[in-house]
Amino acid sequence: MTAKIKKITMTAVVFAIMLVCVVCRDMPVQAASVPLEHFSAKYTLDNGFTYTVNWWNNADEQYKTFGITLPHQMEGKEVEIDFDSWGDAALDGQKLTHNQKIVLAAGEHTLTFGGFEYNLAVFYTSEIPTVYITTESGDMQAVYDDKGHKEPGYITIVNGNDFEYDGELDQIKGRGNSTWLLPKKPFNIKLADKTDLFGMGKSKSFSLLADYQDPTLIKNKLAIDFADAMGINFASKSQSVDLFIDGDYIGKYTLIERVEVDDNRVEIANLEDLNEEANPDIDIEECAVAGDTSKESGFNPGGYRYVEIPNNPQDITGGYLLEFELGDRYKNEVSGFVTEYGQPVVIKSPEFASKEQVEYIRGYYQEFEDAILSDDGYNSLGVHYSEYIDLQSFAKMYVFNEYVKNLDCGISSFYMYKDAGGKLVAGPVWDYDASLGTKQMRFDHDMADAKALWATDNRLVDEELKDKKTLYSIMCRHADFRAEANVQWEEVFAPYMETLFANADSLAEEIKNSAVADKYKWAENQSQLSAQQVADDYTANVAELKTFMTDRYGFLDGFFTSEARYIQYCANGGDGIMTEPYAYFKGEKATAKDNAFVNGEKTFHGWCTKPDGRGKIYNSGEEITVKNNNITLYALWEKPGAMDRIAGFFSTIFE
């Protein structure tokens, strides 16, 4: 090719490139190929705190619908905006420039960029505190990938125009089991210094509950504050907050005290500290875990696991913080035991419990369990179940859980504690986002049904334990326990209901703006929603909650009453558990149940009001007229003789 031809060719190529550039200059950029990837607002609060918050998109794959959430202090004030460096931008037709200061009005806007339109929803939070976390790495991905990963950083908590806390954050990490699997994650945080946040008492450790399953975002705080007012010990104090991490708005959270043994928390003898004092030269956390550590350990009745600690404190009768757990989760815990009945119990404190400590608390609980499983409430030692527990606290906790209809009652996140030299006490309460009418099913039971019992007659979740009733279902076999529950309802719970309804209104109003921003951000169909629709839905969800609360009260007020009478089924030498959850009133008709007890190869011959067969005899399915007293039905394993039947006849006459 000659030089002349080369020159002509190069000229043509240059001309073609210039022509393409001229044509392309006036052509819009395709949104699918180069979407707007960055839009942020920088602001400075009156207290001098400066922060840059990014816009967010949760589910719209076409990058057409976005939101940005700003603190309530900045409503009506200028923020400094920034966006991708290429292309022209305009908001509602008004041209935008980089680092321009504008007022972003709440509501929906049209953002144009490079010739393409985007929907931008602007939200301002409610007048509640804001938690700002900046991680050391600048990225939470390591935490999302591994719940146990501890990410250090810096935390600022702004309350109005004041700093509630401003300092180093030792760590933020994931928390929860099933809740960790949800899109909006819960967290545990640990401050560098013990601090009294919002009057909760000085501590380093707090939790941030996501409340993702709760359409109102108030159930956890409403329920736990209710428990506190009812006198349930160590109910965690909490505060509604908005959470930002690394410039991203995460949502409305509940900042809450963690359930742990410590000052200002569960204030009992701290065996963890006492274990360290008894073993000053070793790292207890490095001691080997022993006992039943198999993968199936959560389903092995009588098994237990412990840590091989050389020395014990002088007194190992307390304090212990226990939690009921699923069998599948139990295997991941350090210390605990499975009762002879099959209930997995985790020792939350001391987490690293010695063999002697586990054997002590395991034995204590087992004696209690043996007593409640018996027909008369006494174990083989002749000790009544009430000698092992604070009966009032257990009755109070039962009534509370029945009213709020807690999905996990007696199953998981269910606590009790024992101080040194003391009895078992029910509490504290924890984890109530799936309560108060949650739209979930469990065992074909509709948890949103306000007029059906739950805590009184539910069972364990694991497939291997599905025939096992929960603790309160078992305790409700005993008339004296139900009598105490009635007292708690009539004297403590029922008089508080009007206040509870008022609290629901005030909590919902307090967080409404934040709740709407949260629900819009985490909506699966975000691009199909308007901010107003989300706000209307929130109002409707709060109204639905209050309807459930009202209906629940009406239903239970006829159940927890001193006028109620109960039926108890006794194995009378056999094995198994049968429960009758319903309350009856004088003159009502009940039906004798089919037998579910076993007694070797002996044959069941009906029910009798006396264990020796010399009372009124009923066959399964036979009608029972409820009179003045509770009814106890004993399984008969031998055919009643003539004298037994005669005695039963006269007992009926003089009943």
C-alpha positions as CSV (number, residue, x, y, z in Angstrom):
1,M,0.0,0.0,0.0
2,T,1.4,3.4,-1.0
3,A,1.9,6.2,1.4
4,K,-0.8,8.2,-0.5
5,I,-3.4,5.4,-0.1
6,K,-2.5,5.0,3.6
7,K,-3.0,8.8,4.1
8,I,-6.4,8.6,2.4
9,T,-7.4,5.6,4.4
10,M,-6.4,7.2,7.8
11,T,-8.3,10.4,6.8
12,A,-11.4,8.3,6.1
13,V,-11.1,6.5,9.4
14,V,-10.7,9.8,11.4
15,F,-13.7,11.3,9.6
16,A,-15.8,8.2,10.3
17,I,-14.9,8.4,14.0
18,M,-15.7,12.1,14.2
19,L,-19.0,11.5,12.5
20,V,-19.9,8.7,15.0
21,C,-19.0,11.0,17.9
22,V,-21.2,13.8,16.5
23,V,-24.1,11.4,16.0
24,C,-23.7,9.6,19.4
25,R,-23.4,13.0,21.2
26,D,-27.1,13.5,20.6
27,M,-28.2,10.0,21.3
28,P,-29.5,8.9,24.8
29,V,-27.4,6.4,26.7
30,Q,-29.2,3.1,27.2
31,A,-30.2,2.6,30.9
32,A,-29.6,-1.1,30.8
33,S,-26.1,-0.7,29.6
34,V,-24.9,2.2,31.8
35,P,-27.4,2.8,34.7
36,L,-27.0,5.5,37.2
37,E,-25.0,3.9,39.9
38,H,-24.4,6.5,42.5
39,F,-26.5,9.2,44.2
40,S,-25.9,10.5,47.7
41,A,-26.7,13.4,50.0
42,K,-24.3,14.9,52.5
43,Y,-25.6,16.8,55.5
44,T,-24.4,18.3,58.8
45,L,-26.7,18.3,61.8
46,D,-26.9,21.2,64.3
47,N,-24.6,19.4,66.6
48,G,-21.9,19.4,64.0
49,F,-22.1,15.7,63.0
50,T,-21.6,15.3,59.3
51,Y,-22.7,12.2,57.3
52,T,-23.1,11.1,53.7
53,V,-26.0,8.8,53.0
54,N,-26.5,6.8,49.8
55,W,-29.6,6.1,47.9
56,W,-30.9,2.5,48.0
57,N,-32.5,0.0,45.7
58,N,-33.7,-3.3,47.1
59,A,-35.4,-5.3,44.4
60,D,-35.8,-3.4,41.1
61,E,-33.4,-5.1,38.7
62,Q,-34.1,-2.4,36.0
63,Y,-32.5,0.2,38.3
64,K,-35.6,2.5,37.8
65,T,-36.9,2.8,41.4
66,F,-34.7,4.2,44.2
67,G,-35.1,5.7,47.6
68,I,-33.1,7.8,50.0
69,T,-33.7,8.2,53.7
70,L,-32.6,11.3,55.6
71,P,-32.8,12.1,59.4
72,H,-35.7,14.1,60.6
73,Q,-33.4,16.9,61.7
74,M,-32.7,17.7,58.0
75,E,-36.3,18.0,56.7
76,G,-36.7,21.4,55.1
77,K,-32.9,22.0,55.2
78,E,-30.3,21.9,52.4
79,V,-28.2,18.8,51.7
80,E,-25.3,18.5,49.4
81,I,-26.0,16.0,46.6
82,D,-23.5,14.0,44.5
83,F,-24.0,11.6,41.6
84,D,-22.1,9.8,38.8
85,S,-19.6,12.2,37.1
86,W,-20.9,11.6,33.6
87,G,-24.1,12.7,32.0
88,D,-26.6,15.5,32.8
89,A,-29.0,15.2,35.7
90,A,-32.2,16.9,36.7
91,L,-34.7,16.5,39.6
92,D,-38.3,17.2,38.7
93,G,-37.0,19.1,35.6
94,Q,-34.6,21.3,37.5
95,K,-30.9,20.8,36.5
96,L,-28.6,19.3,39.1
97,T,-24.9,20.0,39.4
98,H,-22.3,18.1,41.4
99,N,-22.1,19.1,45.1
100,Q,-25.1,21.3,44.7
101,K,-27.0,22.2,47.9
102,I,-30.8,21.6,47.6
103,V,-33.8,20.8,49.8
104,L,-35.0,17.3,49.1
105,A,-38.7,17.3,49.8
106,A,-40.3,14.2,51.2
107,G,-42.3,12.3,48.6
108,E,-41.8,10.9,45.1
109,H,-39.7,12.6,42.4
110,T,-38.5,12.1,38.9
111,L,-34.7,12.0,38.5
112,T,-33.4,12.2,34.9
113,F,-29.9,11.2,34.1
114,G,-28.2,10.9,30.7
115,G,-31.7,11.2,29.1
116,F,-33.3,8.5,31.1
117,E,-35.9,8.7,34.0
118,Y,-35.7,7.2,37.5
119,N,-38.3,7.2,40.3
120,L,-36.8,8.6,43.5
121,A,-38.7,8.4,46.8
122,V,-37.4,10.7,49.5
123,F,-38.1,9.8,53.2
124,Y,-37.4,11.5,56.5
125,T,-37.2,9.5,59.7
126,S,-39.4,9.9,62.7
127,E,-38.2,11.9,65.6
128,I,-36.4,8.9,67.2
129,P,-32.7,8.5,67.8
130,T,-30.4,7.5,64.9
131,V,-27.5,5.0,65.1
132,Y,-24.6,5.6,62.7
133,I,-22.0,2.8,62.3
134,T,-18.9,3.1,60.2
135,T,-17.0,-0.2,60.0
136,E,-13.3,-0.5,59.9
137,S,-13.3,-2.2,56.6
138,G,-16.0,0.0,55.2
139,D,-18.0,-3.0,54.2
140,M,-20.4,-5.4,56.0
141,Q,-20.0,-8.2,53.5
142,A,-17.8,-10.3,55.9
143,V,-20.6,-10.1,58.5
144,Y,-23.3,-11.1,56.0
145,D,-21.2,-14.0,54.9
146,D,-20.4,-15.2,58.4
147,K,-22.8,-14.3,61.3
148,G,-20.0,-14.8,63.8
149,H,-17.6,-12.4,62.1
150,K,-16.8,-9.5,64.4
151,E,-16.3,-6.2,62.6
152,P,-14.8,-3.3,64.6
153,G,-15.6,0.3,63.8
154,Y,-17.0,3.6,65.1
155,I,-20.5,4.3,66.3
156,T,-22.3,7.6,66.8
157,I,-25.8,7.7,68.3
158,V,-27.6,11.0,67.9
159,N,-30.6,11.7,70.0
160,G,-32.2,15.0,68.9
161,N,-29.3,17.4,68.8
162,D,-27.4,15.5,71.4
163,F,-24.9,12.7,71.2
164,E,-26.0,9.6,73.2
165,Y,-22.7,8.0,72.3
166,D,-19.8,8.8,70.1
167,G,-16.8,6.5,70.1
168,E,-15.1,3.3,69.2
169,L,-17.2,0.2,68.4
170,D,-15.5,-3.0,69.5
171,Q,-17.6,-5.1,67.2
172,I,-20.8,-5.6,65.2
173,K,-21.8,-9.1,64.3
174,G,-24.9,-11.0,63.3
175,R,-27.3,-12.5,65.7
176,G,-30.4,-14.8,65.7
177,N,-31.2,-18.1,64.1
178,S,-34.2,-18.0,61.8
179,T,-34.2,-14.2,61.8
180,W,-30.7,-14.2,60.5
181,L,-31.9,-15.9,57.4
182,L,-34.3,-13.0,56.5
183,P,-33.3,-10.2,54.2
184,K,-33.1,-7.5,56.9
185,K,-30.5,-8.7,59.4
186,P,-30.4,-8.4,63.2
187,F,-27.1,-7.6,64.9
188,N,-25.2,-7.6,68.2
189,I,-23.0,-4.7,69.0
190,K,-20.3,-4.1,71.7
191,L,-19.2,-0.7,72.6
192,A,-15.6,0.1,73.7
193,D,-16.8,1.6,77.0
194,K,-19.7,0.7,79.3
195,T,-22.4,3.3,78.7
196,D,-25.9,4.0,80.0
197,L,-27.8,4.2,76.7
198,F,-31.3,5.6,77.1
199,G,-31.5,4.8,80.8
200,M,-30.8,1.1,80.2
201,G,-27.9,1.0,82.7
202,K,-24.2,0.9,82.0
203,S,-23.2,-1.9,79.7
204,K,-21.1,-2.6,76.5
205,S,-23.4,-5.1,74.9
206,F,-26.6,-4.4,73.1
207,S,-28.7,-5.9,70.3
208,L,-30.3,-4.4,67.3
209,L,-33.5,-6.3,66.5
210,A,-34.6,-6.0,62.8
211,D,-38.3,-6.9,63.4
212,Y,-38.6,-7.9,59.8
213,Q,-41.5,-10.3,60.4
214,D,-43.5,-7.6,62.1
215,P,-45.5,-5.3,59.7
216,T,-46.0,-2.7,62.5
217,L,-42.3,-2.7,63.8
218,I,-43.6,-2.2,67.3
219,K,-44.5,-5.7,68.6
220,N,-41.1,-6.4,70.3
221,K,-41.1,-3.2,72.2
222,L,-44.8,-3.2,72.9
223,A,-44.7,-6.8,74.3
224,I,-41.5,-6.5,76.3
225,D,-42.7,-3.2,77.9
226,F,-46.0,-4.9,78.7
227,A,-44.1,-7.7,80.4
228,D,-42.1,-5.2,82.4
229,A,-45.3,-3.5,83.5
230,M,-46.7,-6.8,84.6
231,G,-43.8,-7.5,86.9
232,I,-42.0,-10.1,84.8
233,N,-38.4,-9.8,86.1
234,F,-35.5,-8.4,84.0
235,A,-37.6,-7.5,81.0
236,S,-35.2,-5.8,78.6
237,K,-35.4,-2.1,78.2
238,S,-35.3,-0.9,74.6
239,Q,-35.4,2.1,72.3
240,S,-36.7,2.5,68.8
241,V,-33.9,3.8,66.5
242,D,-33.0,4.2,62.8
243,L,-29.8,2.5,61.7
244,F,-27.3,3.6,59.1
245,I,-24.2,1.5,58.3
246,D,-21.3,2.7,56.1
247,G,-23.6,5.3,54.5
248,D,-26.4,2.9,53.8
249,Y,-29.8,3.2,55.4
250,I,-30.6,-0.2,56.9
251,G,-34.0,0.6,58.5
252,K,-35.9,1.1,61.7
253,Y,-34.5,-1.2,64.5
254,T,-35.1,-1.9,68.2
255,L,-32.0,-1.2,70.3
256,I,-32.3,-3.4,73.3
257,E,-30.5,-4.8,76.3
258,R,-29.2,-8.3,75.7
259,V,-30.4,-11.2,77.8
260,E,-27.3,-11.9,79.9
261,V,-26.2,-12.2,83.5
262,D,-24.6,-8.9,84.5
263,D,-25.2,-5.7,86.4
264,N,-28.3,-3.9,85.0
265,R,-29.4,-7.1,83.2
266,V,-30.2,-10.4,84.9
267,E,-28.8,-9.6,88.3
268,I,-28.0,-13.0,89.8
269,A,-24.8,-14.6,91.0
270,N,-22.4,-14.5,88.0
271,L,-20.9,-18.0,87.7
272,E,-18.9,-17.0,84.7
273,D,-16.9,-14.5,86.8
274,L,-16.7,-16.9,89.7
275,N,-15.3,-19.6,87.4
276,E,-12.6,-17.3,86.2
277,E,-11.7,-16.4,89.8
278,A,-11.5,-20.1,90.7
279,N,-9.2,-20.7,87.6
280,P,-7.0,-17.6,87.3
281,D,-4.2,-19.3,85.4
282,I,-6.2,-20.7,82.5
283,D,-8.3,-19.5,79.6
284,I,-11.7,-21.2,80.3
285,E,-12.8,-20.7,76.7
286,E,-9.9,-22.9,75.6
287,C,-11.0,-25.8,77.8
288,A,-12.3,-28.9,76.0
289,V,-16.0,-29.5,75.6
290,A,-17.0,-33.0,76.8
291,G,-20.0,-35.1,77.4
292,D,-22.6,-35.8,74.7
293,T,-21.2,-33.7,71.8
294,S,-22.7,-35.8,69.0
295,K,-24.7,-34.2,66.2
296,E,-27.7,-36.0,67.6
297,S,-27.1,-34.7,71.1
298,G,-30.3,-32.5,71.0
299,F,-32.4,-35.6,70.7
300,N,-30.7,-37.8,73.3
301,P,-32.8,-37.7,76.6
302,G,-30.6,-37.6,79.6
303,G,-27.5,-36.4,77.8
304,Y,-25.5,-33.4,78.7
305,R,-22.4,-31.4,77.7
306,Y,-19.9,-29.4,79.7
307,V,-16.5,-27.8,79.7
308,E,-13.6,-29.5,81.5
309,I,-12.8,-26.7,84.0
310,P,-10.4,-27.8,86.7
311,N,-11.8,-25.9,89.7
312,N,-15.3,-24.9,90.8
313,P,-16.4,-22.0,93.0
314,Q,-17.5,-23.0,96.5
315,D,-21.2,-22.4,95.7
316,I,-22.5,-23.8,92.4
317,T,-26.2,-23.5,93.2
318,G,-26.4,-20.3,91.0
319,G,-26.7,-18.3,89.1
320,Y,-27.8,-20.1,86.0
321,L,-29.6,-18.6,82.9
322,L,-31.3,-21.3,80.9
323,E,-32.9,-21.2,77.5
324,F,-35.1,-23.8,75.8
325,E,-33.9,-24.5,72.3
326,L,-34.6,-26.7,69.3
327,G,-32.8,-30.0,69.2
328,D,-31.1,-29.1,65.9
329,R,-29.6,-26.0,67.4
330,Y,-28.6,-27.5,70.7
331,K,-25.7,-29.3,69.2
332,N,-24.0,-26.0,68.4
333,E,-24.0,-24.9,72.1
334,V,-21.2,-25.2,74.6
335,S,-23.0,-26.3,77.7
336,G,-26.5,-27.8,78.3
337,F,-28.6,-30.8,78.9
338,V,-31.5,-32.7,77.5
339,T,-34.1,-33.7,80.0
340,E,-35.5,-37.3,80.3
341,Y,-38.7,-36.0,78.7
342,G,-36.6,-34.8,75.7
343,Q,-36.5,-31.0,76.2
344,P,-33.2,-29.5,75.1
345,V,-32.0,-26.8,77.6
346,V,-29.0,-24.6,76.8
347,I,-27.0,-23.1,79.7
348,K,-26.6,-19.5,78.5
349,S,-24.7,-18.5,81.6
350,P,-22.3,-19.7,82.6
351,E,-21.7,-20.5,78.9
352,F,-18.6,-22.5,79.8
353,A,-20.1,-24.6,82.6
354,S,-18.2,-27.3,84.4
355,K,-19.3,-30.9,84.7
356,E,-20.3,-30.4,88.3
357,Q,-22.3,-27.3,87.4
358,V,-24.2,-29.0,84.6
359,E,-24.9,-32.0,86.7
360,Y,-26.3,-29.8,89.5
361,I,-28.7,-27.7,87.4
362,R,-29.6,-30.7,85.3
363,G,-30.5,-32.6,88.4
364,Y,-32.5,-29.7,89.8
365,Y,-34.5,-29.2,86.7
366,Q,-35.1,-32.9,86.3
367,E,-36.6,-33.2,89.7
368,F,-38.9,-30.3,88.8
369,E,-39.8,-32.0,85.4
370,D,-40.5,-35.3,87.1
371,A,-42.9,-33.5,89.5
372,I,-45.0,-31.8,86.8
373,L,-45.1,-34.9,84.7
374,S,-46.7,-36.8,87.6
375,D,-50.4,-37.1,88.1
376,D,-50.4,-35.3,91.4
377,G,-47.5,-32.8,91.0
378,Y,-45.1,-34.7,93.3
379,N,-41.9,-36.5,92.1
380,S,-40.6,-39.8,93.5
381,L,-38.9,-37.8,96.3
382,G,-42.2,-36.6,97.5
383,V,-41.5,-33.0,96.6
384,H,-44.2,-30.9,94.9
385,Y,-43.2,-29.0,91.7
386,S,-43.9,-25.7,93.4
387,E,-41.0,-26.3,95.7
388,Y,-38.6,-25.9,92.7
389,I,-40.0,-22.8,91.0
390,D,-41.3,-19.3,91.8
391,L,-44.9,-20.3,91.0
392,Q,-46.2,-16.8,90.5
393,S,-43.5,-16.0,87.9
394,F,-44.3,-19.1,85.9
395,A,-48.0,-18.4,86.0
396,K,-47.4,-14.8,85.0
397,M,-45.2,-15.8,82.1
398,Y,-47.7,-18.3,81.0
399,V,-50.6,-15.8,80.9
400,F,-48.4,-13.2,79.2
401,N,-47.3,-15.7,76.4
402,E,-50.9,-16.9,75.9
403,Y,-52.1,-13.3,75.5
404,V,-49.5,-12.2,73.0
405,K,-49.7,-15.7,71.4
406,N,-45.9,-16.0,71.0
407,L,-45.0,-18.3,68.2
408,D,-42.0,-19.7,70.1
409,C,-43.6,-20.1,73.5
410,G,-41.9,-23.0,75.4
411,I,-39.9,-23.8,72.2
412,S,-37.1,-21.3,71.7
413,S,-35.9,-17.9,73.0
414,F,-37.7,-19.1,76.2
415,Y,-35.7,-18.3,79.4
416,M,-35.6,-19.0,83.1
417,Y,-33.0,-18.4,85.7
418,K,-31.9,-19.6,89.1
419,D,-29.9,-17.5,91.6
420,A,-27.6,-19.1,94.2
421,G,-29.7,-20.8,96.8
422,G,-32.9,-19.8,95.0
423,K,-35.7,-21.4,93.0
424,L,-36.2,-21.3,89.2
425,V,-37.8,-18.1,88.0
426,A,-39.5,-17.7,84.7
427,G,-38.0,-14.9,82.5
428,P,-36.8,-12.7,81.1
429,V,-38.9,-12.3,78.0
430,W,-37.4,-12.1,74.5
431,D,-38.2,-12.0,70.8
432,Y,-41.8,-11.1,70.1
433,D,-41.8,-9.9,66.5
434,A,-43.6,-13.1,65.6
435,S,-46.5,-12.6,68.1
436,L,-49.7,-10.6,68.5
437,G,-51.4,-12.0,65.4
438,T,-48.4,-12.9,63.2
439,K,-49.6,-14.2,59.9
440,Q,-47.8,-17.6,60.2
441,M,-48.9,-21.2,60.5
442,R,-47.4,-23.7,62.9
443,F,-48.7,-27.3,63.0
444,D,-51.7,-26.3,60.9
445,H,-52.5,-23.7,63.6
446,D,-53.2,-20.1,62.4
447,M,-51.2,-17.8,64.7
448,A,-53.4,-14.9,63.6
449,D,-56.5,-16.5,65.1
450,A,-57.2,-14.4,68.2
451,K,-59.8,-16.9,69.5
452,A,-57.7,-20.0,69.9
453,L,-55.4,-21.2,72.6
454,W,-51.7,-21.6,72.0
455,A,-49.4,-21.6,75.1
456,T,-51.9,-23.8,76.8
457,D,-51.8,-26.6,74.3
458,N,-48.8,-26.4,71.9
459,R,-45.9,-28.8,71.3
460,L,-42.2,-28.9,70.4
461,V,-41.2,-28.2,66.8
462,D,-38.5,-30.7,65.9
463,E,-39.9,-33.7,64.0
464,E,-38.2,-36.1,66.5
465,L,-40.1,-34.3,69.3
466,K,-43.4,-33.5,67.6
467,D,-45.4,-35.7,70.1
468,K,-44.0,-33.8,73.0
469,K,-46.0,-31.0,74.7
470,T,-44.3,-27.8,75.8
471,L,-43.7,-26.9,79.4
472,Y,-46.8,-24.8,79.9
473,S,-49.0,-27.4,78.2
474,I,-47.8,-29.9,80.8
475,M,-48.1,-27.5,83.7
476,C,-51.7,-26.7,82.7
477,R,-52.6,-30.3,83.7
478,H,-52.4,-29.1,87.3
479,A,-55.4,-27.2,88.7
480,D,-53.3,-25.3,91.2
481,F,-51.2,-23.8,88.4
482,R,-54.3,-22.8,86.5
483,A,-55.7,-21.2,89.6
484,E,-52.6,-19.1,90.0
485,A,-52.8,-18.1,86.3
486,N,-56.4,-17.0,86.8
487,V,-55.3,-14.8,89.7
488,Q,-52.5,-13.2,87.6
489,W,-55.0,-12.5,84.8
490,E,-57.7,-11.0,87.0
491,E,-55.5,-9.0,89.3
492,V,-52.5,-8.0,87.1
493,F,-53.1,-8.4,83.4
494,A,-56.8,-7.4,82.8
495,P,-56.6,-4.0,84.5
496,Y,-53.7,-3.0,82.3
497,M,-55.4,-3.7,78.9
498,E,-56.6,-0.1,78.3
499,T,-53.0,1.2,78.9
500,L,-51.6,-1.5,76.6
501,F,-53.9,-0.4,73.7
502,A,-52.9,3.2,74.3
503,N,-49.2,2.2,74.2
504,A,-49.8,0.6,70.8
505,D,-51.2,3.8,69.4
506,S,-48.4,6.0,70.8
507,L,-45.6,3.6,69.7
508,A,-47.0,3.4,66.2
509,E,-47.3,7.1,65.9
510,E,-43.8,7.7,67.2
511,I,-42.2,5.6,64.5
512,K,-44.6,6.0,61.6
513,N,-42.2,7.9,59.2
514,S,-39.3,5.5,59.9
515,A,-41.6,2.5,59.6
516,V,-42.8,3.7,56.1
517,A,-39.2,4.2,55.0
518,D,-38.2,0.8,56.3
519,K,-41.2,-1.0,54.7
520,Y,-40.6,0.7,51.3
521,K,-36.9,-0.2,51.4
522,W,-37.5,-3.9,52.2
523,A,-40.6,-4.4,50.0
524,E,-40.2,-7.2,47.5
525,N,-42.3,-5.3,45.0
526,Q,-40.8,-1.9,45.5
527,S,-41.1,-0.7,41.9
528,Q,-44.9,-1.4,42.1
529,L,-45.5,0.6,45.3
530,S,-45.9,4.3,46.1
531,A,-44.8,5.9,49.3
532,Q,-48.4,6.8,50.1
533,Q,-49.5,3.2,49.5
534,V,-46.8,2.0,52.0
535,A,-48.0,4.6,54.5
536,D,-51.6,3.5,54.1
537,D,-50.6,-0.2,54.5
538,Y,-48.8,0.7,57.7
539,T,-51.8,2.4,59.2
540,A,-53.9,-0.7,58.2
541,N,-51.4,-3.1,59.8
542,V,-51.5,-1.1,63.1
543,A,-55.3,-1.2,63.1
544,E,-55.2,-5.0,62.5
545,L,-52.8,-5.4,65.4
546,K,-55.2,-3.5,67.7
547,T,-58.1,-5.6,66.5
548,F,-56.2,-8.8,67.3
549,M,-55.4,-7.4,70.8
550,T,-59.0,-6.5,71.5
551,D,-60.3,-9.9,70.3
552,R,-57.6,-11.7,72.2
553,Y,-58.6,-9.9,75.4
554,G,-62.3,-10.7,74.9
555,F,-61.5,-14.4,74.3
556,L,-59.1,-14.9,77.2
557,D,-61.2,-12.9,79.7
558,G,-63.7,-15.7,79.5
559,F,-60.9,-18.4,79.9
560,F,-58.8,-17.0,82.8
561,T,-61.4,-16.8,85.5
562,S,-61.9,-18.2,89.0
563,E,-65.2,-19.5,87.8
564,A,-63.5,-21.9,85.3
565,R,-63.3,-25.6,86.0
566,Y,-60.7,-28.0,84.5
567,I,-60.3,-31.6,83.5
568,Q,-57.1,-33.5,84.2
569,Y,-56.2,-36.9,82.7
570,C,-54.0,-39.1,84.8
571,A,-52.0,-42.1,83.7
572,N,-52.6,-43.8,87.0
573,G,-49.5,-46.1,86.8
574,G,-49.2,-45.8,83.0
575,D,-46.9,-43.6,80.9
576,G,-47.5,-40.6,78.7
577,I,-49.0,-37.1,78.8
578,M,-52.6,-36.1,78.1
579,T,-53.7,-32.5,78.3
580,E,-57.1,-30.9,78.3
581,P,-56.6,-27.2,77.4
582,Y,-60.2,-25.9,77.7
583,A,-61.9,-24.3,80.6
584,Y,-65.5,-25.3,81.5
585,F,-68.2,-23.8,83.6
586,K,-70.8,-25.3,85.8
587,G,-73.5,-27.0,83.8
588,E,-71.4,-27.3,80.6
589,K,-70.9,-30.6,78.8
590,A,-67.4,-32.1,78.1
591,T,-66.5,-35.3,76.3
592,A,-64.2,-37.9,77.7
593,K,-61.1,-38.2,75.4
594,D,-59.7,-41.3,73.8
595,N,-56.9,-42.8,75.8
596,A,-53.3,-42.0,74.8
597,F,-51.5,-43.5,77.8
598,V,-49.7,-46.9,77.8
599,N,-49.1,-49.3,80.6
600,G,-47.1,-52.3,79.3
601,E,-49.5,-54.8,77.9
602,K,-52.3,-53.8,80.1
603,T,-55.6,-52.9,78.5
604,F,-57.4,-49.6,79.1
605,H,-60.9,-50.0,80.6
606,G,-62.1,-46.4,80.8
607,W,-61.8,-43.4,83.0
608,C,-62.7,-43.1,86.7
609,T,-62.9,-40.1,89.0
610,K,-61.0,-42.1,91.6
611,P,-57.7,-43.9,91.1
612,D,-58.9,-47.1,92.7
613,G,-61.8,-47.5,90.3
614,R,-64.4,-46.7,93.0
615,G,-65.7,-43.4,91.5
616,K,-67.8,-42.4,88.5
617,I,-66.7,-44.3,85.4
618,Y,-66.7,-42.8,81.9
619,N,-66.0,-44.4,78.6
620,S,-64.1,-42.6,75.9
621,G,-66.5,-40.3,74.0
622,E,-69.0,-40.3,76.8
623,E,-70.5,-36.9,77.9
624,I,-69.4,-35.4,81.2
625,T,-71.5,-32.8,83.0
626,V,-69.2,-30.2,84.7
627,K,-70.3,-29.4,88.3
628,N,-68.8,-27.3,91.1
629,N,-65.3,-28.8,91.1
630,N,-62.4,-29.6,88.8
631,I,-62.6,-33.1,87.4
632,T,-59.7,-35.6,87.5
633,L,-60.0,-38.7,85.3
634,Y,-57.8,-41.7,86.1
635,A,-57.0,-44.4,83.5
636,L,-58.3,-47.8,84.5
637,W,-56.0,-50.7,83.7
638,E,-58.2,-53.4,85.3
639,K,-61.8,-54.0,84.8
640,P,-63.8,-52.5,87.7
641,G,-65.4,-55.2,89.8
642,A,-69.0,-55.3,91.1
643,M,-68.1,-53.5,94.4
644,D,-66.2,-50.9,92.4
645,R,-69.2,-50.2,90.3
646,I,-71.5,-50.0,93.3
647,A,-69.1,-47.6,95.0
648,G,-69.0,-45.6,91.8
649,F,-72.8,-45.5,91.7
650,F,-73.1,-44.0,95.2
651,S,-70.2,-41.6,94.6
652,T,-72.3,-40.2,91.7
653,I,-75.3,-39.8,93.9
654,F,-73.5,-37.9,96.6
655,E,-71.2,-36.0,94.2
